[in-house]
Amino acid sequence: MGKARDLRARMSQYLNLQDERLMIPQLVEQVAGFDFLVTENEHESLILEKNLIKQFSPYFNVDYKDDKSYPYIALTLGDAFPALKYTRERHNPDTRYFGPYTNARAARTLIEVARKVTPICLATCDGHRRLSRRLKANPQATGDKACFNYSVGLGPGPCTGACTEEEYALQVQKVIRFLSGERRSFIEELHSDMTEAAAELDFERAARNRDRIETIQSLVDRQHAQLSASLSADVIGFYREETITGVQVLIVREGSVLLANEFILDKGLDVGDDELIHSFLMLYYEAATSIPRQIILERLPEDAELIATWLTERLDSRHGAKVRLVQPKAGAKSELLHLATRNAQHALNRYKVRSRYDEERANLAMLQLESALALPAAPVRIECFDISTIHGSHSVGSMVVFCAGSVDKSSYRRFRIRQQGGEANEVAMMREVLSRHFAPERASQMNCGKEVWVLVDSYPTAMRKSKAVG
């Protein structure tokens, strides 16, 4: 499923196999027919493509490797006294969501930090639930007994009537700013209030502000990269293998890396760079609640301007700000991109270990090879031989080995061809190499009681089975 300005040219590329993507031959082989929709402009086609992919989940389009839902921090703005909560759902129009986060612990920790910086209710608090029920039954209802969070200073106390809706609304706006990444302005405001409280000899308020400043400062100090204080961007690094891709999104706000999200995609080198980057941007920013003004990438997709226009609409800035897709060549942004790419590789490696991806893929490949070659069993050990010669002189034989679908470099061998001759008789050379390798005295030392499948280059048959004596 895709879009094109010139549909005839695109279909011609597919059917004539002019498209270099590895998936195209398989796609063409499986397609029984096609249909198309005409749109007014490219922007409409982008939105339509996104919606159709979301609806039908085509096999050949890029998607997340797992179909789990990602965590969000929710602020229930529809309530008289909005509260924070951790959730994996995002469907309530009266709730503002922050995320997605790929680390559930990071999302929960950020809720705790936000409440230390700006006291606000939790949606799971019993006092907030009782107050919400009373307000639904009677909008003029007042507070009751204090909840635990208010008692320990993590809530402003609407359950006891300690604050009005107007005062609470100011706290809500501060929380929104904090969760949106505005940390430095918070520190300045708290410094000012702390100084004022100290001048008024209100040392308790000054101490609370001091503790909040230290909490925010600890977040800034933990960052691995410090940039220009004005930089707010998402830095996206990709690391691809044959059929899988790791993605790392570094969320930079006010010059600090606030969060790192990692994703695994179900396509890799089998799709083009443009398609992979385009698909991830559409997937991620369809769900993201924070749109930056810059998105830093190692490569810009062909439709970069179209995606930037769509993201600008999603940003919906009051000041008319636009989203730009940036490809840095050098400097701090390039270093951040390198950091994101390196972490994308680590994310992919962790996923492969966690899911035993390489092992399962190797087992599948061996079963497919068993079926394709009509073997009686899956080839546990495969030895491949080839001959290199210069018109019959300086001849060398080489052997590479695969065990359980993985390369076994410690078993690689090189053979110097002993026979002399003026012509390049590769069949005779191969016979010498196989005879020496599978000689009885050598085979007895191989400790291999299983069948060894030998793949040779210059041999009457492409595959011959040899029984090693062990």
Residue, then its C-alpha position, 0 to 999 in steps of 0.5 A: m500500500g502506497k502513494a505515487r504522483d504517477l501511478r503508471a510509472r510506479m506500477s511499471q517499476y513494480l512489474n518490470l522489477q526496476d525497483e531495487r527493494l528486496m520485497i518487490p519480487q515477492l510482492v508482485e508474485q502475490v498480488a492478484g490485482f490492485d485498486f486506486l483512489v484519486t486525491e486532490n493533493e499530496h497532503e490528502s494522499l498522505i493522510l489517506e495512506k496513513n489511515l488505510i495502513k492503520q485499518f488493514s495493516p498490510y504485510f509489506n508495510v512497516d509496522y512495530k515488531d510487537d503490537k503492544s500499547y505504549p504507556y502514557i501519562a494522562l491528565t483528566l482535564g474533564d474533571a473539576f479537579p484534574a488528576l494525573k494517572y498512568t494509562r495505556e489507553r488514549h481515547n478520552p477527548d477530555t483528557r490530555y496525554f503525554g507520551p508515548y513512553t516505551n519505558a513504563r518505569a520512566a513514565r511512573t517515575l515522571i509522575e512522581v517527580a511532577r507531583k513533587v515539583t507541583p502538588i496535584c491529585l492522583a486519579t487513583c487517590d481515594g480522596h480524589r475519587r470521593l470528591s469526584r463522586r460528590l461533585k457529580a451528584n452536587p456541583q456545589a459540594t465541599g471537601d470532606k476529610a483529608c486524603f493521605n497525599y495531602s497529608v504528606g504534601l503531594g496534593p493541594g487538598p481539594c478533598t478538604g476544601a484547602c484550595t479552590e478550582e481557580e487555585y487548582a487550575l494554576q497548578v494544572q497549568k504548571v504540571i502541563r508545562f513541566l510535562s511538556g519539557e519546560r524545566r528551566s522556566f520552572i527553576e527561575e520561577l521557583h528561585s524567585d518565589m524562594t527568595e520572596a519567601a525567605a525575605e518574608l521569613d516564610f522558611e517552610r515555603a522557601a524550603r519547599n521551593r528549594d527541594r523542588i528546584e533540587t528535584i528538577q535540577s537532578l533531572v537536568d544533571r542526569q542528562h548525557a548531552q547538553l546543547s544550546a538551551s534553545l534547542s527542542a527537537d526529536v533526534i531519531g536514529f535507525y539501526r537496520e539488519e536484514t528483516i528488523t530495525g531498531v529505532q531510538v528517539l531522543i527527546v530533547r527539550e531546552g537543550s537537555v535530553l529528557l527521554a529516550n524511547e526505543f522501538i523495534l520495526d518489523k522491516g529492515l534492509d528488505v525495504g528502502d531507506d525512504e520507506l522505512i523513515h517515512s513509515f516510522l515518522m507516520l507511526y510515531y507522530e500519529a501517537a505522539t502528543s508532543i510535536p517538536r519544531q525540529i526532527i533530526l534524521e540521518r536521511l530525509p525521505e523524499d516526501a520530507e516537505l509533505i511530512a513536515t506540513w502534516l506535522t506542522e498541522r499537528l503542532d497547531s502553534r499559536h505563533g505559527a511555528k513550523v516543523r522542520l526535518v533536519q539532516p545535520k552534517a556536523g556539530a552537536k546535532s550530528e553527535l546527538l544523531h550518532l548517539a541515537t544511532r548507537n543506542a538504536q543498535h543496542a536496543l535491537n541487540r537487547y530485543k534479539v537476546r530477549s526474544r531469541y530472534d536469531e535462534e528462531r530465525a536460524n531454525l526457520a531458515m534450516l526448516q525452509l532449506e530442508s523443505a526446498l532441497a527435500l532433505p530427510a532432516a534439517p541441516v544442522r552443520i553445513e560445509c561450503f567449499d570453493i576453489s580459487t585458481i589463476h589458470g591452474s596455478h596458485s590454486v587454493g580451496s576454502m571451506v566455510v561452516f555453518c552450525a545450527g544456522s549460525v556462522d562457525k568461523s573457528s571451523y573455517r579452513r583453507f587448503r593449498i592445492r597440491q596437484q600440479g597441472g597446466e590447466a584449471n581442472e576445478v573438479a579435480m581440485m575439489r576432489e582433492v580438497l574433499s578427499r583430504h578433508f574427509a579422510p578416515e583419519r581426519a573424520s575420526q577426529m571430527n567428533c560428529g555423529k550427525e550428517v554433514w551437508v557439503l555444498v560445493d562449487s565445481y562438482p557434478t551435483a550441487m549438494r552431496k551428503s557425507k557421513a562423518v565417522g565418529 
